[in-house]
Amino acid sequence: MDAVLEFWVITGNSTKEKAVTLDLNDIYGQFHIDIKAMNITIAATKASVKSMSIPQDTIGNLTDAISQIESLVGQVLTQALPPINAALAKSPIQVPNKIFGLFELSDLTLKNHNGYIEAGLTPKFIPPTEAIFVQPESIFTKPGTYRYVQTLDGDDNFTMWDTKLNQIVEDVKSVNDLD
């Protein structure tokens, strides 16, 4: 990643003035990822900057001191790792263990493939504990009149259900038996 740091100073009349702009190019980091159950914890192991430049400087010629600034930034990155890791350890990433109440997830794995991270999970289908089919009602039938639901199953059994009386009106074991 790249970053731009701007350093501002407050002048004598309480106005702000940009003193230095520092471009950090190709900030590189190495991380260790730890998985416990369905929680992911990240810890930074290394951080560095490939190059930097000073496109704006109003306090002097800092481009002559770029090697000392690069060394200072390197030290800051190294010393910043422990507090960054402490903050990251307090906030693990929790991967959900259920999706929509239909699948239970387990066996979280992460693999690196040429710079890409592959996440793997094992899904297990959770069957419904109660019937979820709702008898359809016609939108064209006025409330208070009879409503019938007709079904024809895979064995050619025909059923007509009266939804107002909540009972079967006709039950034929095979459609071939119909007149």
C-alpha positions in Angstrom: 0.0 0.0 0.0 1.0 3.6 -0.3 0.5 6.4 2.1 0.9 10.2 2.3 1.8 11.9 5.6 1.3 15.6 6.0 2.9 17.6 8.8 1.2 20.9 9.7 2.4 23.7 12.0 0.4 26.4 13.8 1.8 29.8 13.1 1.9 32.7 15.5 -1.6 34.0 14.4 -3.3 30.6 15.0 -3.4 29.6 11.3 -2.2 26.2 10.0 0.4 25.9 7.4 1.5 22.6 5.7 5.2 22.1 6.5 6.1 18.8 4.9 4.4 16.2 2.7 6.0 12.7 2.9 5.0 10.1 0.3 5.5 6.5 1.5 5.6 4.0 -1.4 5.1 0.3 -1.2 4.5 -0.2 2.5 5.0 -3.9 3.0 3.8 -6.0 5.9 4.0 -9.6 6.9 1.3 -11.1 9.1 0.7 -14.3 11.1 -2.9 -15.5 11.1 -4.1 -17.7 14.0 -7.3 -19.7 13.9 -9.1 -20.9 17.0 -12.5 -22.5 16.4 -14.2 -19.9 14.3 -12.1 -16.9 15.4 -9.3 -15.3 13.4 -6.5 -13.4 15.1 -4.0 -11.4 13.1 -0.5 -10.4 14.3 2.0 -8.2 12.3 5.5 -9.8 12.2 7.2 -7.2 9.9 6.6 -3.8 8.3 8.8 -1.8 6.0 8.7 0.9 3.3 10.3 0.4 -0.1 10.8 4.0 -0.9 9.7 7.5 0.1 9.9 11.0 -1.3 9.2 14.6 -0.1 7.1 16.4 -2.7 6.5 19.5 -0.5 8.9 21.0 2.1 8.6 24.5 3.5 11.0 24.1 6.4 14.2 23.5 4.5 15.7 21.0 2.1 14.7 17.7 3.7 15.4 15.7 0.5 19.1 15.8 1.5 18.1 14.0 4.7 15.9 11.3 3.1 18.1 8.4 4.2 17.8 9.5 7.8 14.1 9.9 7.5 13.8 6.4 5.9 15.8 5.0 8.9 13.5 6.9 11.4 10.3 5.6 9.6 11.8 2.1 9.8 12.4 2.4 13.5 8.9 3.8 14.1 7.3 0.9 12.2 9.3 -1.7 14.2 8.4 -0.1 17.5 4.8 0.3 16.5 4.3 -3.5 16.0 3.8 -4.5 19.7 1.0 -2.0 20.4 -0.6 -2.7 17.0 -0.5 -6.5 17.8 -1.9 -5.9 21.3 -4.9 -4.0 19.7 -5.4 -6.7 17.1 -5.3 -9.5 19.7 -8.2 -7.8 21.6 -10.4 -7.8 18.4 -10.4 -11.2 16.8 -12.5 -11.6 13.7 -15.4 -13.8 14.4 -16.6 -15.9 11.5 -20.3 -16.8 11.9 -21.0 -20.5 12.6 -24.5 -20.5 11.1 -25.9 -19.0 7.9 -29.6 -18.1 7.7 -30.3 -20.9 10.2 -29.9 -23.4 7.3 -26.2 -24.2 7.4 -23.9 -24.8 10.3 -20.2 -23.9 9.5 -17.1 -25.6 10.9 -13.5 -26.4 10.1 -12.3 -23.0 9.1 -9.1 -23.0 7.1 -7.0 -20.3 5.4 -4.4 -21.0 2.7 -2.2 -18.7 0.7 -2.1 -19.2 -3.1 0.3 -16.9 -4.9 -0.7 -13.8 -2.9 -4.4 -14.7 -2.6 -6.0 -16.0 0.6 -8.4 -19.0 0.3 -10.9 -19.4 3.0 -12.4 -22.9 3.5 -15.4 -24.0 5.6 -17.4 -27.2 6.0 -21.1 -26.6 5.7 -23.7 -28.9 7.4 -27.3 -28.6 6.4 -29.7 -28.0 9.3 -33.1 -29.6 8.4 -36.2 -27.7 9.5 -37.7 -28.8 12.8 -41.3 -28.0 11.8 -43.2 -27.9 8.5 -42.6 -24.6 6.8 -45.1 -25.0 3.9 -48.0 -22.6 4.2 -51.2 -23.4 2.3 -51.5 -20.8 -0.5 -54.6 -18.6 -0.6 -55.9 -17.1 -3.8 -55.7 -13.3 -4.0 -58.9 -13.3 -6.0 -61.1 -15.0 -3.3 -62.8 -12.7 -0.9 -62.3 -13.3 2.8 -65.0 -15.4 4.4 -65.7 -17.6 1.3 -64.6 -21.1 0.8 -61.0 -21.7 -0.4 -59.8 -25.0 -1.8 -56.3 -26.2 -2.2 -55.8 -29.1 -4.6 -52.7 -31.2 -4.7 -51.5 -34.0 -7.0 -48.5 -35.9 -5.6 -45.9 -38.0 -7.5 -48.0 -41.1 -7.1 -51.0 -39.5 -8.9 -53.0 -39.2 -5.6 -55.4 -36.2 -5.8 -56.5 -34.3 -2.6 -58.8 -31.3 -2.3 -58.5 -29.4 1.0 -61.2 -27.0 2.3 -59.2 -24.3 4.1 -62.2 -22.8 5.8 -63.4 -26.1 7.3 -59.8 -27.2 7.7 -60.5 -30.7 6.3 -60.1 -32.9 3.2 -63.2 -32.6 0.9 -62.1 -35.2 -1.7 -59.3 -37.8 -1.5 -58.7 -39.9 -4.6 -55.9 -42.5 -4.5 -55.2 -42.3 -8.2 -56.3 -39.7 -10.8 -57.4 -42.7 -13.0 -60.2 -43.2 -10.6 -61.7 -39.8 -11.3 -64.9 -39.7 -13.5 
